[in-house]
Amino acid sequence: MHAAIKRWLIYASLCVVMVPIFVFVGGWILAGPYEGRVGVFGLMFHIYGDALSVDLSAWVLLLSPLLLILIWRCTLWLSRDIKRRQSV
């Protein structure tokens, strides 16, 4: 498998695992303790359950760091392409 694809799959896996934890900690800091059962695992159960039921918002939440990186890379690529075309 191509190295870039492996890297993106590793990043996606990390996002799927780490984003619910960051959401839990951020919510705890901003809004107080989580009202659901079993803390972070209850939140993860709800998020993963929504993702498994093909809820688009759950997938956007889980993959949001990758989406931000993808938007950033596309913006840089377009900027370089525009500069290259203007210099010719």
Number of C-alpha atoms within 10 A of each C-alpha: 5 6 8 9 10 11 11 12 12 12 15 18 13 15 19 20 14 13 18 21 16 13 16 19 16 12 13 13 10 9 9 11 12 15 10 11 9 11 12 17 14 14 19 20 13 15 21 19 13 15 17 11 10 11 13 11 12 18 16 13 17 24 18 16 17 16 14 11 11 12 12 12 12 12 12 12 12 12 12 12 12 11 11 10 9 8 7 5
